Amino acid sequence: MGCRQIILVIVLFLWVFRFSDKTAVSSAVEVKGTVFVYGEEAVGTVDEDFICATLDWWPSQKCDYGTCAWNHASILNLDLNNTIFQNAIREFAPLKIRIGGTLQDLVVYETAHHQQPCLPFTQNTSLLFGYTQGCLSRHRWNQLNAFFNKTGAKVIFGLNALSGRSIQPNGEAVGAWDYTNAESFIRYIVQNNHTVDGWELGNELCGSGVGTRIAASQYATDTIALRNIVNRVYKDVSPMPLVIGPGGFFDAAWFTEYLNKAGDSLNATTHHIYDLGSGMDQHLIEKILNPSYLDQEATFRRLKNIINKSSTKAVAWVGEAGGAYNSGRNLVSNAFVYSFWYLDQLGMSSVYDTKTYCRQSLIGGNYGLLNTTNFTPNPDYYSALIWRRLMGRKVLFTSFSGTKKIRSYTHCARPSKGITVLLMNLDNTTTVVAKVELNNTFSLRHRKIVATSQLPWDSNGETQREEYHLTAKDGDLHSRTMLLNGNALQVNSAGDIPPLEPIHVNSAEPITIAPYSIVFVHMPNVVVPACA
């Protein structure tokens, strides 16, 4: 082989190596950018317990695309004694847990008034949702209640909203809600001094529905009925739980009618998000890393506008969000790359005044925060936990100049003073070196900076900030191991969640965001009016 041929082979080899895996971090170039933070006033306010996760009813027989990813993650068969599971929930102090999902509208509750045998779900593809009716026994509920008390969780319970209705040939569920069994269950809970923080009516029955649907006017009537039940049963109990609905996909006309007719009966209105499409989609990662795709904020904006224009006092929640429907996708929705989507959702929903964001799921499917088989945390668990510890209630409008591949969000810091900035680099070849500036005016609609100034520093002499750099093990976006400042996050032999320790950086230095990385930056010495 001649010299020229050898050179060509080497060049070809290097070219193939360079492009053989686009999901791995490549050698980087460097660009400069600026984070602009509007600190005069908050553009949104989230709940103290903004982070929420779901527990679902799906039995182990639930399979999607030939993969059965639910194992023993059902509300009815979860191992509530698992140490890692308990510790993972305790770390949030508290974690909101929404009990619900498709099969909640087939659940009956064992009470003194329910005399039928209490049987589990059985698969039957000829039936609505593909399963028979299932039963929550008093014994299992008592176990769940003890578990929630032990871990400090706040419980949102989704009630069966199809009870008493008939399904018409056109797919509509008609008739009034038969709340007899639900009210009996609620009374059992109150009589036994159990705690449920919110009652949600139905799952994905609004708009065009999933499987079936209920008209907005009827749903509003049923929500008022639930409010009346709560008022009766909890008349001597404080605090009174929230009434929540409809727990489905956003439909502007349907939600407008529902909110206006439900009136003051509703405390929170919930919508679901599966904006990435099917878990079988071969282009999931491309969507996640595409800034234009992530920019889809219309649902948040439109729901906020409907709430503001309606007679309701309800606030907006994301009641269930798995990104990719039908249980997600293994090594994507349970891997490092999903944190780009998840954290972007938390940030964007906050900007539009969403009060709570419930991730599907805490455990179960391929999109759980925890591993379905051994309960160890997936990367998104740590992303959620760091968010919980650093991002406060007040949301500051933020934009970035220098590259479109940086996602940026800022909140007043929790629990100390200052601000926390979240930066995500969607580029695999570019290291971004960023400074932070204060912008004095902004336009949320046009995401436009009008005037800027230097950051106002606290005069107490503090000169350091805290940084949390999150990356994938070996630079592999499919990895289920997350690195914090270069160290793998892993539970120990006792099942303890690892400490989340920052690095300390001179505040005068710019922030470095490596390719395919996520950085939380706590700046305790930055003082802005919105966080005073």
C-alpha positions as CSV (number, residue, x, y, z in Angstrom):
1,M,0.0,0.0,0.0
2,G,1.4,3.4,-1.0
3,C,1.8,6.4,1.2
4,R,-1.2,8.2,-0.4
5,Q,-3.4,5.2,0.2
6,I,-2.3,4.9,3.8
7,I,-3.1,8.6,4.4
8,L,-6.6,8.1,2.8
9,V,-7.3,5.1,5.1
10,I,-6.2,7.1,8.2
11,V,-8.4,10.1,7.2
12,L,-11.4,7.7,6.5
13,F,-10.9,6.0,9.9
14,L,-10.8,9.4,11.7
15,W,-13.9,10.5,9.8
16,V,-15.9,7.4,10.7
17,F,-14.7,7.6,14.3
18,R,-15.8,11.2,14.5
19,F,-19.3,10.6,13.3
20,S,-19.9,7.0,14.5
21,D,-21.8,8.0,17.6
22,K,-23.5,11.3,17.6
23,T,-24.8,10.7,21.1
24,A,-21.3,10.8,22.6
25,V,-19.5,13.9,23.6
26,S,-16.9,15.0,21.1
27,S,-13.9,17.3,21.4
28,A,-15.2,20.8,21.9
29,V,-14.7,24.3,20.6
30,E,-15.4,27.3,22.8
31,V,-17.9,30.1,22.4
32,K,-18.9,33.0,24.7
33,G,-22.4,33.9,25.8
34,T,-24.4,35.9,28.2
35,V,-27.2,34.9,30.6
36,F,-29.7,37.8,31.0
37,V,-31.8,37.7,34.2
38,Y,-34.8,40.0,34.8
39,G,-34.7,40.5,38.5
40,E,-37.2,43.4,39.1
41,E,-40.2,41.1,39.7
42,A,-41.1,37.4,39.4
43,V,-42.9,36.3,36.2
44,G,-44.3,33.2,37.9
45,T,-44.6,31.5,41.3
46,V,-44.5,27.8,41.9
47,D,-45.7,25.7,44.9
48,E,-43.2,25.1,47.6
49,D,-43.7,21.4,46.7
50,F,-43.5,22.0,43.0
51,I,-41.9,18.6,42.2
52,C,-44.4,15.8,42.0
53,A,-44.3,12.3,40.7
54,T,-46.9,9.7,39.9
55,L,-47.7,6.2,41.0
56,D,-49.8,4.2,38.5
57,W,-52.2,1.3,38.5
58,W,-50.7,-0.7,35.6
59,P,-50.1,-4.4,36.5
60,S,-47.0,-6.3,35.4
61,Q,-48.9,-7.6,32.3
62,K,-48.9,-4.0,30.8
63,C,-46.6,-4.2,27.7
64,D,-45.8,-1.8,24.9
65,Y,-44.2,-2.6,21.6
66,G,-43.3,-6.1,22.9
67,T,-41.6,-4.8,26.1
68,C,-43.1,-5.2,29.6
69,A,-41.6,-2.4,31.6
70,W,-43.9,-2.2,34.7
71,N,-42.8,-5.3,36.7
72,H,-44.1,-4.8,40.2
73,A,-44.5,-1.0,40.1
74,S,-48.3,-0.9,40.5
75,I,-50.0,0.8,43.4
76,L,-51.4,-2.6,44.2
77,N,-48.1,-4.6,44.3
78,L,-45.2,-2.1,45.0
79,D,-42.7,-3.2,47.7
80,L,-43.4,-0.5,50.2
81,N,-40.7,-1.8,52.5
82,N,-37.8,-1.2,50.1
83,T,-35.2,1.1,51.9
84,I,-34.1,2.9,48.7
85,F,-37.7,3.6,47.8
86,Q,-38.4,5.1,51.2
87,N,-35.2,7.1,51.3
88,A,-35.7,8.4,47.7
89,I,-39.1,10.0,48.7
90,R,-37.9,11.3,52.0
91,E,-35.1,13.4,50.3
92,F,-37.7,15.7,48.8
93,A,-39.3,16.6,52.2
94,P,-41.9,16.5,50.9
95,L,-42.6,14.9,47.5
96,K,-46.1,15.2,46.0
97,I,-47.3,11.9,44.8
98,R,-50.2,11.7,42.4
99,I,-51.9,8.3,42.5
100,G,-53.6,7.8,39.1
101,G,-53.4,6.8,35.5
102,T,-55.6,5.1,32.9
103,L,-56.9,2.3,35.1
104,Q,-58.0,4.7,37.9
105,D,-61.4,5.0,36.1
106,L,-61.8,1.2,36.5
107,V,-61.0,1.1,40.2
108,V,-63.5,0.3,42.9
109,Y,-62.7,0.9,46.6
110,E,-63.3,-1.7,49.3
111,T,-65.5,-0.1,51.9
112,A,-68.2,-1.2,54.3
113,H,-70.7,-0.4,51.5
114,H,-68.9,-2.4,48.8
115,Q,-69.8,-6.0,49.3
116,Q,-68.3,-7.5,46.1
117,P,-65.1,-9.5,46.1
118,C,-62.1,-7.3,45.9
119,L,-60.3,-8.6,42.9
120,P,-57.2,-7.3,40.9
121,F,-57.2,-6.1,37.3
122,T,-57.3,-8.8,34.7
123,Q,-56.2,-8.3,31.1
124,N,-59.0,-8.4,28.6
125,T,-58.4,-6.7,25.3
126,S,-62.1,-6.6,24.4
127,L,-62.8,-4.2,27.3
128,L,-62.3,-0.5,27.8
129,F,-58.6,0.2,28.4
130,G,-57.9,-3.5,27.9
131,Y,-58.6,-4.6,31.5
132,T,-61.4,-5.6,33.9
133,Q,-62.4,-3.6,36.9
134,G,-59.8,-3.7,39.7
135,C,-60.2,-3.2,43.4
136,L,-58.2,-1.3,46.1
137,S,-58.6,-3.2,49.3
138,R,-58.8,-1.5,52.7
139,H,-55.7,-3.5,53.7
140,R,-53.7,-2.2,50.8
141,W,-54.8,1.4,51.3
142,N,-53.8,1.1,55.0
143,Q,-50.4,0.0,53.9
144,L,-50.1,2.8,51.5
145,N,-51.2,5.4,54.0
146,A,-48.6,4.1,56.5
147,F,-45.9,4.4,53.8
148,F,-46.9,7.9,52.9
149,N,-46.8,8.9,56.5
150,K,-43.4,7.3,57.0
151,T,-41.9,9.0,54.0
152,G,-43.6,12.4,54.4
153,A,-45.2,12.3,51.0
154,K,-48.2,14.5,50.1
155,V,-50.8,12.5,48.3
156,I,-53.0,13.5,45.4
157,F,-55.6,10.7,44.8
158,G,-57.2,10.2,41.4
159,L,-60.8,9.0,41.7
160,N,-62.8,6.8,39.3
161,A,-64.9,9.3,37.2
162,L,-66.6,6.7,35.0
163,S,-68.6,5.1,37.7
164,G,-72.3,5.2,36.8
165,R,-71.9,6.3,33.2
166,S,-72.5,4.4,30.0
167,I,-70.3,4.5,26.9
168,Q,-72.1,5.4,23.7
169,P,-71.2,4.1,20.2
170,N,-69.6,7.5,19.4
171,G,-67.2,7.1,22.4
172,E,-68.8,9.5,24.7
173,A,-69.5,8.6,28.3
174,V,-72.9,9.9,29.3
175,G,-74.8,10.2,32.6
176,A,-74.0,11.7,35.9
177,W,-71.0,10.5,38.0
178,D,-72.1,7.9,40.6
179,Y,-70.0,9.0,43.6
180,T,-71.4,6.5,46.1
181,N,-68.3,4.3,46.2
182,A,-65.9,7.3,46.1
183,E,-67.7,9.1,48.9
184,S,-67.6,5.9,51.0
185,F,-63.9,5.7,50.5
186,I,-63.3,9.3,51.4
187,R,-65.4,8.9,54.6
188,Y,-63.3,5.8,55.5
189,I,-60.1,7.9,55.1
190,V,-61.4,10.7,57.3
191,Q,-62.8,8.4,59.9
192,N,-59.4,6.7,60.3
193,N,-57.5,10.0,60.4
194,H,-55.7,9.3,57.1
195,T,-54.4,12.2,55.0
196,V,-55.1,12.9,51.4
197,D,-54.0,16.3,50.3
198,G,-56.0,16.5,47.1
199,W,-58.8,14.6,45.3
200,E,-58.6,14.5,41.5
201,L,-61.6,13.5,39.4
202,G,-60.8,11.2,36.4
203,N,-58.0,10.6,34.0
204,E,-57.8,11.7,30.4
205,L,-61.5,12.0,29.9
206,C,-61.6,15.6,28.7
207,G,-61.5,16.9,25.2
208,S,-61.4,14.0,22.7
209,G,-60.4,11.7,25.6
210,V,-58.4,8.5,25.6
211,G,-60.7,5.5,25.3
212,T,-63.8,7.6,26.1
213,R,-64.7,11.2,26.9
214,I,-67.0,13.3,29.0
215,A,-68.6,16.6,28.0
216,A,-67.2,19.7,29.7
217,S,-70.6,20.8,31.2
218,Q,-71.1,17.3,32.7
219,Y,-67.6,17.2,34.0
220,A,-68.1,20.6,35.7
221,T,-71.3,19.3,37.3
222,D,-69.4,16.3,38.6
223,T,-66.6,18.4,39.9
224,I,-69.1,20.5,41.9
225,A,-70.5,17.2,43.3
226,L,-66.9,16.3,44.4
227,R,-66.5,19.7,46.0
228,N,-69.8,19.2,47.9
229,I,-68.6,15.7,49.1
230,V,-65.3,17.2,50.4
231,N,-67.1,20.0,52.1
232,R,-69.4,17.6,53.9
233,V,-67.0,15.0,54.9
234,Y,-64.2,17.3,55.9
235,K,-66.4,20.0,57.6
236,D,-64.6,19.5,60.9
237,V,-61.1,18.8,59.4
238,S,-58.4,21.3,58.7
239,P,-56.8,21.8,56.3
240,M,-59.4,20.7,53.7
241,P,-58.0,18.8,50.7
242,L,-57.8,20.3,47.2
243,V,-60.3,19.5,44.5
244,I,-58.5,18.9,41.2
245,G,-59.5,18.1,37.6
246,P,-59.8,17.2,34.8
247,G,-56.4,15.3,34.5
248,G,-56.2,15.1,30.8
249,F,-54.9,16.5,27.6
250,F,-55.4,20.2,27.0
251,D,-58.2,21.2,24.7
252,A,-58.8,25.0,24.7
253,A,-62.5,25.0,24.1
254,W,-63.2,22.2,26.5
255,F,-61.0,23.7,29.3
256,T,-62.6,27.1,28.8
257,E,-66.1,25.7,29.3
258,Y,-65.1,23.5,32.1
259,L,-63.3,26.1,34.1
260,N,-66.1,28.6,33.7
261,K,-68.8,26.2,34.7
262,A,-66.9,24.5,37.6
263,G,-66.3,27.9,39.1
264,D,-65.0,28.0,42.7
265,S,-65.4,24.3,43.2
266,L,-61.9,23.7,41.7
267,N,-58.6,24.4,43.3
268,A,-56.2,23.2,40.5
269,T,-56.7,22.3,36.9
270,T,-54.5,19.5,35.6
271,H,-53.3,18.8,32.1
272,H,-51.1,16.0,30.8
273,I,-48.0,16.2,28.6
274,Y,-46.6,13.6,26.2
275,D,-45.1,16.1,23.7
276,L,-42.3,13.8,22.4
277,G,-44.7,11.3,20.8
278,S,-44.5,7.5,20.9
279,G,-41.9,5.7,22.9
280,M,-41.1,3.8,19.7
281,D,-40.1,7.0,17.9
282,Q,-36.5,6.5,16.6
283,H,-36.0,10.3,16.7
284,L,-36.7,10.9,20.4
285,I,-33.1,12.1,21.1
286,E,-33.1,14.4,18.1
287,K,-36.3,16.0,19.4
288,I,-34.9,16.4,22.9
289,L,-31.7,18.1,21.7
290,N,-33.6,20.4,19.3
291,P,-34.1,23.8,20.8
292,S,-36.9,24.6,18.4
293,Y,-38.8,21.5,19.5
294,L,-38.3,22.3,23.1
295,D,-39.6,25.8,22.5
296,Q,-43.2,24.5,22.3
297,E,-44.8,26.5,25.1
298,A,-48.2,27.1,23.6
299,T,-50.1,24.8,26.0
300,F,-48.7,26.5,29.0
301,R,-49.3,30.0,27.6
302,R,-52.9,29.2,26.4
303,L,-53.9,27.6,29.7
304,K,-52.6,30.5,31.6
305,N,-54.6,32.9,29.5
306,I,-57.8,30.8,29.8
307,I,-57.4,30.8,33.6
308,N,-56.8,34.5,33.7
309,K,-59.9,35.2,31.6
310,S,-62.2,32.7,33.3
311,S,-64.2,33.0,36.6
312,T,-62.2,30.2,38.2
313,K,-59.8,30.6,41.1
314,A,-58.0,27.4,40.1
315,V,-54.3,27.3,39.3
316,A,-52.5,25.3,36.6
317,W,-50.8,22.0,37.3
318,V,-49.1,19.5,35.1
319,G,-50.8,16.4,36.5
320,E,-48.9,13.8,34.4
321,A,-45.9,14.2,32.1
322,G,-44.0,11.3,30.7
323,G,-42.7,12.9,27.5
324,A,-43.0,9.8,25.4
325,Y,-46.2,7.9,25.7
326,N,-46.7,4.1,26.1
327,S,-44.2,3.8,28.9
328,G,-41.3,5.7,27.3
329,R,-38.2,4.2,25.7
330,N,-35.5,2.2,27.5
331,L,-32.1,3.9,27.5
332,V,-33.7,7.2,26.6
333,S,-36.5,8.1,29.0
334,N,-34.6,6.5,31.9
335,A,-31.2,7.8,30.8
336,F,-29.2,11.0,31.1
337,V,-30.4,12.5,27.9
338,Y,-34.0,12.8,29.3
339,S,-32.9,15.3,31.9
340,F,-32.6,17.9,29.1
341,W,-36.3,17.4,28.3
342,Y,-37.4,17.1,31.9
343,L,-35.5,20.1,33.3
344,D,-36.6,22.2,30.4
345,Q,-40.2,21.3,31.1
346,L,-39.8,22.2,34.7
347,G,-38.3,25.5,33.7
348,M,-40.7,26.4,31.0
349,S,-43.8,25.4,32.9
350,S,-42.6,27.6,35.9
351,V,-42.3,30.6,33.6
352,Y,-46.0,30.3,32.7
353,D,-47.0,30.1,36.4
354,T,-47.6,26.3,36.6
355,K,-47.7,25.6,40.3
356,T,-47.0,21.8,40.4
357,Y,-45.4,19.4,37.9
358,C,-46.1,15.7,38.2
359,R,-43.6,13.4,36.4
360,Q,-44.8,10.1,35.0
361,S,-43.6,8.2,36.9
362,L,-41.9,7.9,40.2
363,I,-41.4,4.2,39.4
364,G,-42.8,2.1,36.5
365,G,-42.4,2.0,32.8
366,N,-39.3,3.2,31.1
367,Y,-39.7,6.8,32.3
368,G,-39.5,6.3,36.1
369,L,-37.4,8.4,38.3
370,L,-36.5,5.2,39.9
371,N,-35.3,1.9,38.4
372,T,-38.4,-0.4,38.2
373,T,-36.5,-3.6,39.3
374,N,-34.2,-2.4,42.1
375,F,-35.5,1.1,43.0
376,T,-32.1,2.8,42.3
377,P,-32.4,6.4,41.1
378,N,-32.2,7.1,37.4
379,P,-30.6,10.4,36.2
380,D,-33.8,12.4,36.2
381,Y,-34.3,11.6,39.9
382,Y,-31.1,13.5,40.7
383,S,-32.1,16.3,38.4
384,A,-35.4,16.6,40.2
385,L,-33.8,16.5,43.6
386,I,-31.2,19.2,42.8
387,W,-34.0,21.3,41.4
388,R,-36.0,20.8,44.6
389,R,-33.0,21.9,46.7
390,L,-31.9,25.0,44.7
391,M,-34.8,26.4,42.8
392,G,-37.1,28.6,44.9
393,R,-40.7,29.5,44.4
394,K,-40.2,32.8,42.5
395,V,-39.4,32.5,38.8
396,L,-37.3,35.1,37.0
397,F,-37.5,35.7,33.3
398,T,-34.2,34.5,31.7
399,S,-32.7,34.6,28.2
400,F,-29.4,33.6,26.6
401,S,-27.3,35.3,23.9
402,G,-24.5,33.6,22.1
403,T,-25.9,30.3,20.9
404,K,-29.3,28.7,20.5
405,K,-28.1,25.5,22.0
406,I,-28.2,26.8,25.6
407,R,-31.4,26.5,27.6
408,S,-31.6,28.9,30.6
409,Y,-33.9,29.4,33.5
410,T,-33.5,31.3,36.8
411,H,-35.4,31.2,40.1
412,C,-34.8,32.9,43.4
413,A,-32.6,30.6,45.4
414,R,-33.8,28.0,47.9
415,P,-33.5,28.2,50.8
416,S,-30.9,31.0,51.1
417,K,-30.8,34.4,49.4
418,G,-29.5,35.0,45.9
419,I,-30.5,33.3,42.7
420,T,-30.1,29.9,41.1
421,V,-29.4,29.7,37.3
422,L,-30.0,26.5,35.3
423,L,-28.1,26.2,32.1
424,M,-28.2,23.2,29.7
425,N,-25.9,22.7,26.7
426,L,-27.6,20.8,23.9
427,D,-24.5,20.8,21.7
428,N,-22.0,18.0,21.6
429,T,-19.0,19.9,20.3
430,T,-19.2,23.4,21.9
431,T,-18.1,24.5,25.4
432,V,-20.0,27.6,26.3
433,V,-18.3,30.2,28.6
434,A,-21.1,32.5,30.0
435,K,-21.4,35.6,32.1
436,V,-24.6,36.6,33.9
437,E,-26.1,40.1,33.5
438,L,-29.2,41.7,34.8
439,N,-31.7,42.9,32.3
440,N,-34.0,45.8,33.4
441,T,-36.9,45.3,31.0
442,F,-38.2,42.3,29.0
443,S,-41.0,41.0,26.9
444,L,-42.2,37.5,27.7
445,R,-44.1,37.3,24.5
446,H,-41.2,38.1,22.3
447,R,-38.4,36.9,24.6
448,K,-36.6,40.1,24.0
449,I,-34.0,42.0,26.1
450,V,-34.5,45.7,26.1
451,A,-31.9,47.1,28.6
452,T,-29.1,45.5,30.7
453,S,-26.8,46.3,33.6
454,Q,-24.2,44.5,35.7
455,L,-25.4,42.2,38.5
456,P,-26.0,43.8,41.9
457,W,-23.7,42.1,44.3
458,D,-24.3,41.8,48.0
459,S,-21.9,43.9,50.0
460,N,-21.0,41.3,52.6
461,G,-17.9,40.3,50.8
462,E,-18.9,36.8,49.7
463,T,-17.0,36.0,46.5
464,Q,-17.9,32.4,45.7
465,R,-20.8,30.7,44.0
466,E,-21.8,27.0,44.0
467,E,-21.9,25.0,40.9
468,Y,-23.5,21.6,40.2
469,H,-22.2,20.1,36.8
470,L,-24.2,17.1,35.6
471,T,-22.9,14.9,32.8
472,A,-23.4,11.4,31.5
473,K,-21.0,8.6,32.5
474,D,-18.4,8.1,29.7
475,G,-20.1,10.9,27.8
476,D,-22.9,8.5,26.7
477,L,-26.3,10.1,26.6
478,H,-27.9,6.6,26.9
479,S,-26.2,6.1,30.3
480,R,-28.3,5.5,33.3
481,T,-25.5,6.8,35.5
482,M,-25.2,10.6,36.2
483,L,-22.0,12.3,37.2
484,L,-22.1,15.3,39.6
485,N,-18.9,17.3,39.2
486,G,-17.3,14.3,37.7
487,N,-18.4,11.8,40.4
488,A,-20.9,9.0,39.9
489,L,-24.1,9.4,41.8
490,Q,-24.9,6.0,43.4
491,V,-26.7,4.8,46.5
492,N,-24.6,3.1,49.1
493,S,-24.9,-0.4,50.6
494,A,-27.3,1.0,53.2
495,G,-29.6,2.4,50.5
496,D,-28.8,6.0,51.3
497,I,-29.2,8.6,48.6
498,P,-25.7,10.2,47.9
499,P,-24.9,13.7,49.1
500,L,-25.2,16.3,46.4
501,E,-22.1,18.5,46.9
502,P,-21.3,21.5,44.7
503,I,-17.9,22.9,43.7
504,H,-17.1,26.4,44.8
505,V,-16.1,28.9,42.1
506,N,-14.9,32.5,42.3
507,S,-17.9,34.7,41.5
508,A,-15.8,36.8,39.1
509,E,-15.2,33.8,36.9
510,P,-17.5,33.0,33.9
511,I,-19.6,29.9,34.0
512,T,-18.3,27.0,31.9
513,I,-21.0,24.7,30.4
514,A,-19.4,21.7,28.8
515,P,-20.9,19.9,25.8
516,Y,-24.0,17.8,26.6
517,S,-24.0,19.0,30.2
518,I,-26.3,20.6,32.7
519,V,-25.2,23.2,35.3
520,F,-27.1,24.5,38.3
521,V,-25.4,27.7,39.6
522,H,-26.3,29.0,43.0
523,M,-25.2,32.7,43.3
524,P,-25.9,33.6,46.9
525,N,-24.4,37.1,46.7
526,V,-26.6,38.4,43.8
527,V,-29.4,40.6,45.2
528,V,-32.4,41.4,43.0
529,P,-35.7,43.1,44.0
530,A,-37.8,40.0,43.1
531,C,-36.0,37.9,45.6
532,A,-35.8,40.4,48.5
